[in-house]
Amino acid sequence: MADSRIDMPGFWRGLSARLVVLTIVFVMVAEVLIFVPSISRFRVDYLSEKIDAAYQATLTIRAAPDGQITPELEAELLDYMGVQSIGLKLESVSYLMLGRPQMVEASYDLSDESIPVLIIDAVKTLFGPDDAIIRVFGTPSRGTQGAWIELTVPSGPLKAAMIDFSWRILALSIFISVITAGLVFLALQRMMVRPVQRMTENLISFREAPEDMTRSIEVTRRSDEIGIAQRELAEMERGLRQALRQRTRLAAVGAAVSKISHDLRNILATAALVSDRLSMSEDPEVRRQAPVVLASIDQAVKLCQDTLRFARADEPDLSLTRFELAPLADDVANALGESDLAPVNWENDIDASVVILADRDQLFRILLNLVRNAAQAMKDKGGSIRVSAERGEDGTLIDVHDSGSGIPQRVREQLFEAFSEGAQGTGLGLAIARELARAHGGDLELVSSGENGTCFRISLPDRA
């Protein structure tokens, strides 16, 4: 026998590991979205500091005698600030304060602070050559109104500073993502993952031994979706256990009933032979009672046959054919014979043009059960049975209407249940009839029942 045991997945194949990985990934994506504007702002701040330092240098130069400084001091200032040249513009007049004009790769205006432009400029610098010279324009944060500084700066130190900043951001992002993932993992592990795992373990355990009541899930007082799922799962398990117990008992009872019915049918067959001989007796009283005995034996044999058929539940597959419905109704009346329909007026009100697609034998059994029940209900007082058919929106509707006294209200609630309390006989006729109707994709229902009679309706869907 194959092992049906289901093993729970390990940590790395379970929901917990996926939760940790997804949390880290989502945090890293968020950090990337934060990093792009951050690196562009870092570049602007870096160059803005150069602008402010250069403006301070121009103040020193302008304060010197004749605005001149020694070449050694000029070189020291340029090296200290990390620039190649400094230009100053005051009142539309430009001055080359330090250094010499340089060939530049690109020019950037820091006064344009639109986010897309800053991001594009940062990307160009970060992925550009290390030995490039760039020109930068901007106003100092503090200084003379209208002052404008122009610098030529090597991109190598700027790029190195940006890369260093990027590494720091990356390390901080990893640290934040790990801490966040850990906190989210611990919270969700307690609130969601572990309860779901317990429910999964319970389902596996229930599958292995559904009759074991000690394997019921533990229901908590949670009011959220997990709590609702726990309560519904517990209720479902209780219902399934009850259904399994009932099914097991019914199977045992069904097997016993089938055996008893089989043996009883053989006994009744012998009694029928004896009754036939009694009907040929010369005693008038015996001949008069013999048909009654035969009718009772026939009913008992039919009960055994219906019980066996219902217990086996081995109805053949549908064999769908197209046929006229009116002749089928006449065949039902002929099958019952005058003995069953003698006190009843039979009316076949089905139009000859009605043609349906169904299993003729199965539909015959449905109509036979309905008509026989109606005839038996009116056997003492008499009445009429009318069968009619009409086209509905989705198929054909077949009505069987009798003029009897109606079905008691207490019986209607369990009308289509086999062996129901209050049903005439075993109640197998209507139960089997509805089962056959639903096998066609339709249904059998009680439309009305009262002093004016009872009407059953068979609905059969259209088929292509």
C-alpha positions in Angstrom: 0.0 0.0 0.0 1.4 3.4 -1.0 2.3 5.8 1.8 -0.3 8.6 1.8 1.5 10.6 4.5 2.1 14.3 3.5 5.2 15.9 4.9 5.1 19.6 5.9 7.6 21.7 3.8 10.8 22.8 5.4 11.6 26.4 6.3 13.2 27.3 3.0 10.3 25.8 1.0 7.6 27.1 3.3 5.7 30.3 3.6 8.0 31.8 6.2 11.1 31.8 3.9 9.1 33.3 1.1 7.8 36.0 3.5 11.4 36.9 4.6 12.7 37.0 1.0 9.8 39.1 -0.3 10.2 41.6 2.6 13.9 42.1 1.9 13.2 42.5 -1.8 10.4 45.0 -1.2 12.6 47.0 1.2 15.5 47.0 -1.2 13.2 48.2 -4.0 12.0 51.0 -1.8 15.6 51.9 -1.0 16.5 52.0 -4.7 13.6 54.4 -5.2 14.9 56.6 -2.4 18.6 56.2 -3.6 18.1 57.8 -7.0 16.9 61.2 -5.8 19.3 61.0 -2.8 22.4 60.6 -5.0 21.4 63.4 -7.2 20.9 65.7 -4.1 24.3 64.6 -2.8 25.9 65.7 -6.0 24.2 69.1 -5.9 25.2 69.6 -2.2 28.8 68.6 -3.1 29.0 71.1 -5.9 27.2 73.8 -3.9 29.9 73.5 -1.2 32.4 74.1 -4.0 30.5 77.2 -5.1 30.4 78.6 -1.6 34.1 77.9 -1.0 35.0 79.5 -4.3 33.0 82.6 -3.5 34.9 82.9 -0.2 38.2 82.7 -2.1 37.1 85.5 -4.4 36.5 87.7 -1.4 40.1 87.0 -0.3 41.4 87.9 -3.7 39.3 91.1 -3.9 40.6 92.2 -0.5 44.2 91.7 -1.6 46.2 94.8 -2.7 45.4 95.5 -6.4 43.3 92.2 -6.4 46.5 90.2 -7.0 47.8 87.2 -5.1 51.1 85.2 -5.5 51.1 82.2 -7.8 51.9 80.0 -4.9 48.9 81.2 -2.9 46.7 80.8 -6.0 47.8 77.2 -6.5 47.3 76.5 -2.9 43.7 77.8 -3.0 42.8 75.9 -6.1 44.3 72.7 -4.7 42.6 73.2 -1.3 39.2 73.6 -3.0 39.8 70.9 -5.6 38.9 73.0 -8.6 40.8 74.0 -11.8 39.5 77.6 -12.2 37.1 80.1 -10.6 35.2 82.8 -12.3 33.1 85.5 -10.8 30.3 87.5 -12.4 29.1 90.7 -10.7 26.6 93.1 -12.3 27.0 91.5 -15.7 30.8 91.8 -15.5 32.8 88.6 -15.5 36.2 88.1 -13.9 38.6 85.2 -14.1 39.7 85.1 -10.5 41.8 82.0 -10.3 43.3 79.4 -12.6 43.1 79.2 -16.4 40.4 78.4 -18.9 39.9 74.6 -19.3 38.5 72.3 -22.0 35.3 70.9 -20.4 33.3 67.7 -21.2 30.0 69.1 -19.9 28.4 72.1 -18.2 25.8 72.0 -15.4 23.7 74.8 -14.1 22.8 74.2 -10.4 20.0 76.8 -10.5 17.9 74.3 -12.5 16.7 72.1 -9.6 14.0 70.1 -11.4 14.2 66.5 -10.2 14.4 64.8 -13.7 17.3 67.1 -14.7 19.2 66.5 -11.4 18.7 62.7 -11.7 20.0 62.7 -15.3 23.0 64.8 -14.4 23.8 62.6 -11.5 23.7 59.5 -13.7 26.0 61.1 -16.3 28.5 61.9 -13.6 28.4 58.5 -11.9 28.9 56.6 -15.1 31.1 59.2 -16.9 34.9 59.1 -17.3 37.1 59.7 -14.2 39.4 62.3 -15.8 36.7 64.6 -17.3 36.6 68.3 -16.5 33.1 69.8 -16.0 31.9 73.4 -15.8 29.5 74.3 -12.9 27.4 77.4 -12.6 25.6 78.6 -9.5 25.0 81.3 -7.0 26.6 81.1 -3.5 24.2 80.5 -0.6 25.6 83.7 1.1 27.1 86.6 -0.7 26.5 89.7 -2.8 23.1 89.9 -4.5 23.5 88.8 -8.1 26.8 87.2 -7.6 27.4 84.2 -10.0 30.2 81.7 -9.7 31.6 79.6 -12.5 33.9 76.6 -11.7 35.8 74.0 -13.6 36.0 70.9 -11.6 37.6 67.4 -12.2 34.9 64.8 -12.1 37.1 62.1 -10.6 36.8 63.3 -6.9 33.1 64.0 -7.3 32.5 60.5 -8.8 34.5 58.9 -6.0 32.5 60.8 -3.4 29.3 59.7 -5.1 30.4 56.0 -5.1 31.4 56.2 -1.5 28.0 57.7 -0.7 26.3 54.9 -2.7 28.1 52.2 -0.7 27.0 53.8 2.6 23.4 53.9 1.3 23.7 50.2 0.2 25.0 49.1 3.6 22.3 51.1 5.4 19.6 49.7 3.1 20.7 46.1 3.8 20.7 46.8 7.5 17.2 48.4 7.4 15.9 45.6 5.1 17.2 42.8 7.4 15.8 44.5 10.5 12.5 45.3 8.8 12.2 41.7 7.4 12.9 40.3 10.9 10.3 42.4 12.5 7.7 41.7 9.8 8.6 38.0 9.9 8.1 37.8 13.7 4.8 39.7 13.5 3.4 37.8 10.6 4.8 34.5 11.8 2.8 34.9 15.0 -0.3 36.4 13.5 -0.7 34.6 10.2 1.9 32.0 9.2 1.8 29.9 12.4 -2.0 29.7 12.5 -2.1 28.8 8.8 0.5 26.1 9.5 -1.6 24.7 12.3 -4.6 24.6 10.1 -2.6 22.9 7.4 -1.3 20.3 9.9 -4.8 19.7 11.1 -6.1 19.2 7.5 -3.4 16.6 6.9 -4.1 14.9 10.2 -7.8 15.0 9.5 -7.2 13.4 6.1 -5.3 10.5 7.7 -7.9 9.7 10.3 -11.2 11.7 9.9 -13.0 9.6 12.5 -10.5 10.6 15.2 -12.2 13.4 17.2 -8.9 14.2 19.1 -7.5 15.7 15.9 -9.9 18.6 15.9 -8.5 22.0 15.2 -8.0 24.4 18.2 -10.4 27.3 17.8 -9.2 30.7 19.1 -11.2 33.8 20.0 -9.8 35.8 17.1 -12.3 37.9 15.3 -10.4 38.3 12.0 -10.3 36.2 8.9 -8.0 33.6 10.6 -10.4 33.2 13.4 -13.4 32.8 11.0 -11.4 30.2 9.0 -10.6 28.3 12.2 -14.2 28.2 13.3 -15.5 27.3 9.9 -12.9 24.5 9.5 -13.9 23.1 12.9 -17.5 23.2 12.0 -16.8 21.5 8.6 -14.8 18.8 10.3 -17.7 18.1 12.8 -20.1 17.9 9.9 -17.9 15.6 7.9 -17.3 13.3 10.9 -21.1 13.1 11.4 -21.7 12.5 7.7 -19.0 9.8 7.6 -20.5 8.0 10.7 -23.9 8.3 9.2 -22.7 7.0 5.8 -20.9 4.1 7.5 -24.0 3.1 9.3 -26.2 3.6 6.3 -23.9 1.4 4.3 -24.2 -1.4 6.9 -27.9 -1.0 7.0 -28.1 -0.9 3.2 -26.1 -4.1 2.9 -28.4 -5.8 5.4 -31.6 -4.5 3.8 -30.3 -5.6 0.4 -29.7 -9.1 1.6 -33.1 -9.2 3.4 -34.9 -7.9 0.4 -33.2 -10.4 -1.9 -34.2 -13.3 0.4 -37.7 -11.9 0.9 -38.3 -11.6 -2.8 -37.5 -15.3 -3.2 -39.9 -16.1 -0.4 -42.6 -14.0 -2.0 -42.1 -15.6 -5.3 -42.9 -18.9 -3.7 -45.9 -17.4 -2.1 -47.1 -16.0 -5.4 -47.0 -19.5 -6.9 -49.1 -20.8 -4.0 -51.6 -17.9 -4.5 -51.9 -18.7 -8.2 -53.0 -22.3 -7.2 -55.4 -20.9 -4.6 -57.1 -18.8 -7.3 -57.9 -22.1 -9.1 -59.6 -23.5 -6.0 -63.2 -24.6 -6.2 -64.1 -22.8 -3.0 -65.7 -19.4 -4.0 -64.4 -17.7 -0.9 -60.8 -18.8 -1.6 -61.1 -17.6 -5.2 -62.4 -14.2 -4.0 -59.6 -13.6 -1.6 -56.8 -14.9 -3.9 -56.6 -11.7 -6.0 -56.2 -9.7 -2.9 -53.3 -11.9 -1.7 -51.7 -11.7 -5.1 -52.0 -7.9 -5.2 -50.3 -7.7 -1.8 -47.6 -10.1 -2.8 -47.0 -8.0 -6.0 -46.6 -4.9 -3.9 -44.2 -6.6 -1.6 -42.1 -7.8 -4.6 -42.1 -4.4 -6.1 -41.0 -2.9 -2.7 -38.1 -5.4 -2.6 -37.1 -4.5 -6.2 -37.2 -0.8 -5.6 -35.2 -1.2 -2.4 -32.5 -3.3 -4.1 -32.3 -0.9 -7.0 -32.0 2.1 -4.7 -29.4 0.5 -2.5 -27.2 -0.5 -5.5 -27.4 3.0 -7.0 -26.3 1.5 -10.3 -28.4 3.5 -12.7 -27.1 3.1 -16.3 -25.7 6.0 -18.2 -28.2 8.2 -20.1 -29.0 7.2 -23.7 -30.3 10.4 -25.2 -32.6 10.2 -28.2 -35.2 12.4 -29.8 -38.8 11.1 -29.5 -42.3 12.4 -29.4 -43.6 12.9 -25.8 -47.3 12.2 -26.3 -46.9 8.5 -27.2 -44.6 8.0 -24.2 -47.4 9.3 -21.9 -49.8 6.8 -23.5 -47.3 4.0 -22.9 -47.3 4.9 -19.2 -51.1 4.6 -19.0 -50.9 1.3 -20.8 -48.2 0.0 -18.5 -50.4 0.7 -15.4 -53.4 -1.0 -17.0 -57.0 -0.8 -16.1 -56.5 -2.3 -12.6 -54.6 0.8 -11.4 -56.5 3.4 -13.6 -60.0 1.9 -13.3 -61.4 4.6 -11.0 -59.4 7.4 -12.6 -60.0 9.4 -15.7 -56.8 9.6 -17.8 -56.1 12.7 -19.9 -53.1 13.0 -22.2 -53.0 16.7 -23.0 -49.6 16.7 -24.7 -49.5 18.2 -28.2 -48.3 15.7 -30.8 -45.7 18.2 -32.1 -43.7 18.1 -28.8 -40.4 16.4 -29.4 -37.7 16.2 -26.7 -34.1 14.9 -26.4 -33.9 12.6 -23.3 -33.4 9.0 -22.2 -36.8 7.5 -23.1 -36.6 4.6 -20.6 -35.6 6.9 -17.7 -38.3 9.5 -18.5 -40.8 6.6 -18.7 -39.8 5.6 -15.2 -40.3 9.1 -13.9 -43.8 9.5 -15.4 -44.7 6.0 -14.3 -43.8 6.8 -10.6 -45.7 10.0 -10.7 -48.9 8.6 -12.4 -48.9 5.5 -10.2 -48.6 7.6 -7.0 -51.5 9.9 -8.2 -53.7 6.9 -9.1 -53.1 5.2 -5.7 -53.9 8.5 -3.9 -57.3 8.6 -5.7 -58.1 4.8 -5.7 -60.9 5.1 -3.2 -62.7 8.3 -4.3 -61.7 8.4 -8.0 -60.7 11.5 -10.0 -58.6 12.5 -13.0 -55.0 12.6 -14.0 -53.8 15.0 -16.7 -50.4 15.1 -18.3 -49.4 18.2 -20.2 -46.2 19.8 -21.6 -45.1 23.3 -22.7 -42.0 25.0 -23.8 -40.3 27.2 -21.1 -37.4 29.7 -21.4 -34.7 27.1 -20.9 -36.4 23.8 -21.8 -39.5 21.6 -21.7 -41.9 21.6 -18.7 -43.9 18.4 -18.1 -46.8 18.7 -15.6 -48.6 15.7 -14.0 -51.8 17.0 -12.4 -54.3 15.0 -10.4 -57.6 16.0 -8.8 -57.0 14.3 -5.4 -57.2 15.8 -2.0 -53.6 17.0 -1.9 -50.5 16.1 0.1 -50.4 16.9 3.9 -48.1 19.8 4.8 -46.0 17.6 7.2 -45.3 15.3 4.3 -44.2 17.9 1.8 -41.0 18.9 3.7 -39.6 15.4 3.2 -41.4 14.5 0.1 -38.4 13.6 -2.0 -36.5 11.8 0.7 -36.3 8.0 0.6 -37.9 6.2 3.6 -39.2 9.6 4.9 -41.7 9.6 7.7 -45.3 10.1 6.5 -44.6 9.0 2.9 -46.8 6.4 1.3 -44.9 3.2 1.2 -41.1 3.8 1.3 -41.1 7.0 -0.5 -38.6 5.6 -3.0 -40.7 6.4 -6.1 -40.4 10.2 -5.8 -36.7 10.0 -4.6 -35.7 7.9 -7.6 -37.8 10.1 -10.0 -36.1 13.3 -8.8 -32.7 11.6 -9.1 -33.4 10.6 -12.7 -34.7 14.1 -13.5 -31.5 15.7 -12.1 -29.4 13.2 -14.0 -30.8 14.8 -17.2 -29.8 18.3 -15.9 -33.3 19.2 -14.9 -35.4 18.7 -11.8 -38.6 17.4 -10.3 -40.6 19.6 -8.0 -44.0 20.0 -6.4 -45.7 22.9 -8.0 -48.9 22.9 -6.0 -51.0 20.7 -3.7 -54.3 21.4 -2.1 -58.0 20.7 -2.2 -58.0 21.2 -6.0 -55.4 18.5 -6.5 -51.6 18.1 -6.8 -49.3 19.1 -9.6 -45.7 17.8 -10.1 -43.4 19.4 -12.7 -40.6 17.8 -14.6 -38.2 20.3 -16.1 -35.8 19.1 -18.9 -33.2 21.6 -20.3 -32.7 22.2 -24.0 -29.7 20.4 -25.5 -27.9 21.2 -28.7 
